[in-house]
Amino acid sequence: MSMLSDVASETVDLAFADPPFNLGKAYSSKINDALHEEDYLAWCRQWLDEIIRTVKPGGSVFLYNLPKWNLQLGAYASRSLTFRHWITVDMKYSLPIQNRLYPAHYSLLYLVKGDRPSIFHPDRLPVPSCRHCGGEQRDYGGYKDKMNPKGVSLTDVWTDIPPVRHAKYKKRAANALPLKLMDRIVSMASDPGSLVLDPFGGSGTTFVAAELNGRRWVGSELDCADAISRFEDLEPDKAHLSEIHANKNVLFTEASLKARKKNGKPLSDKYRVQVPTSAADNPECTCTSCSSGVQGQLFS
Ligand SMILES: C[S@@+](CC[C@H](N)C(=O)[O-])C[C@H]1O[C@@H](n2cnc3c(N)ncnc32)[C@H](O)[C@@H]1O
């Protein structure tokens, strides 16, 4: 993380941090993940100060953590940054605890340096549809003709991010974030050529999302083995990202369109549906899956 002090001030467009959560977990980097609360927060404030220094005016900062820590970190960061959103990422992360509510979301804090972000283009999401018949799960009734053909507006509650369980996508034993989450953040708050910073790289999900979306990136990690081996073969991530891109900024996913056709549901012109046949045909898609040459730097 000492890499952070080498990053020039006000050069970063998007900073993302997913630090250890101080839950007493074992990391291959052998860090102490069971600090006293005050020590953990003091450590977080150190790297947060550096992140704040490196971000450009209008640049964005995303902090991913447990609500308990983000409450404190958000209060600290908003002394020098402007709060935009507390995004709820719906995901269960522990077992039910007696006398507590079942923890079922992570907090994703979104702050910006200055009054407003210089880059902000949130993805649109497909209409939530029934897996079997392709029908809408909500009744859009009289508004069907007014719906944006690129999908519904992104809210600050994200319920469509699957945890990384599938062996195909699992890049390390634990802690790897879903590519879909990082693609959404990178797409929203950076442009092709922007500089993306992540001081806690882990398995490299941020770097992969940045790389394949044509962003420059810089980051650090104490144990870079997982990220390095991931970059040695990016094909599975490219295929995964194409699938993610093909199913965003559209009104219906490819799967629901298929089901709708099969079940005779209207592919109504009223919806003005436009379906990209692949990510590459989507003019919104900035994916550079076809280009080669790594565009970032990883420090250990
Ligand atoms: C929650 S994980 C990040 C996972 C990552 N977002 C991913 O998708 O794979 C936190 C990471 O921070 C790393 N780490 C902890 N202290 C660090 C430090 N001082 N400098 C760099 N990396 C650190 C740990 O080794 C761990 O891999």
The ligand as an SDF file (V2000), in Angstrom:
LIG
                    3D

 27 29  0  0  0  0  0  0  0  0999 V2000
  -11.1240   -7.9250    0.7320 C   0  0  0  0  0  0  0  0  0  0  0  0
   -9.6710   -8.3060   -0.1160 S   0  0  0  0  0  0  0  0  0  0  0  0
   -9.8410   -7.5300   -1.6900 C   0  0  0  0  0  0  0  0  0  0  0  0
  -10.4860   -8.4360   -2.7050 C   0  0  0  0  0  0  0  0  0  0  0  0
  -10.5710   -7.8240   -4.0820 C   0  0  0  0  0  0  0  0  0  0  0  0
  -11.4780   -6.7250   -4.1420 N   0  0  0  0  0  0  0  0  0  0  0  0
  -10.9800   -8.9000   -5.1000 C   0  0  0  0  0  0  0  0  0  0  0  0
  -11.9810   -8.7200   -5.8180 O   0  0  0  0  0  0  0  0  0  0  0  0
  -10.3230   -9.9250   -5.1830 O   0  0  0  0  0  0  0  0  0  0  0  0
   -8.5160   -7.2630    0.6800 C   0  0  0  0  0  0  0  0  0  0  0  0
   -7.1060   -7.4420    0.1970 C   0  0  0  0  0  0  0  0  0  0  0  0
   -6.2740   -6.4270    0.7500 O   0  0  0  0  0  0  0  0  0  0  0  0
   -4.9790   -6.9450    0.8630 C   0  0  0  0  0  0  0  0  0  0  0  0
   -4.2190   -6.0850    1.7860 N   0  0  0  0  0  0  0  0  0  0  0  0
   -4.3400   -5.9970    3.1260 C   0  0  0  0  0  0  0  0  0  0  0  0
   -3.4820   -5.0610    3.6320 N   0  0  0  0  0  0  0  0  0  0  0  0
   -2.8640   -4.5550    2.5600 C   0  0  0  0  0  0  0  0  0  0  0  0
   -1.8620   -3.5470    2.4230 C   0  0  0  0  0  0  0  0  0  0  0  0
   -1.3730   -2.9060    3.4820 N   0  0  0  0  0  0  0  0  0  0  0  0
   -1.4170   -3.2610    1.1810 N   0  0  0  0  0  0  0  0  0  0  0  0
   -1.9260   -3.9200    0.0930 C   0  0  0  0  0  0  0  0  0  0  0  0
   -2.8700   -4.8810    0.1630 N   0  0  0  0  0  0  0  0  0  0  0  0
   -3.3330   -5.1840    1.3870 C   0  0  0  0  0  0  0  0  0  0  0  0
   -5.1910   -8.3620    1.3660 C   0  0  0  0  0  0  0  0  0  0  0  0
   -4.0720   -9.1880    1.0740 O   0  0  0  0  0  0  0  0  0  0  0  0
   -6.4490   -8.7630    0.5970 C   0  0  0  0  0  0  0  0  0  0  0  0
   -6.1440   -9.5090   -0.5480 O   0  0  0  0  0  0  0  0  0  0  0  0
  1  2  1  0
  2  3  1  0
  2 10  1  0
  3  4  1  0
  4  5  1  0
  5  6  1  0
  5  7  1  0
  7  8  2  0
  7  9  1  0
 10 11  1  0
 11 12  1  0
 11 26  1  0
 12 13  1  0
 13 14  1  0
 13 24  1  0
 14 15  1  0
 14 23  1  0
 15 16  2  0
 16 17  1  0
 17 18  1  0
 17 23  2  0
 18 19  1  0
 18 20  2  0
 20 21  1  0
 21 22  2  0
 22 23  1  0
 24 25  1  0
 24 26  1  0
 26 27  1  0
M  CHG  2   2   1   9  -1
M  END
$$$$
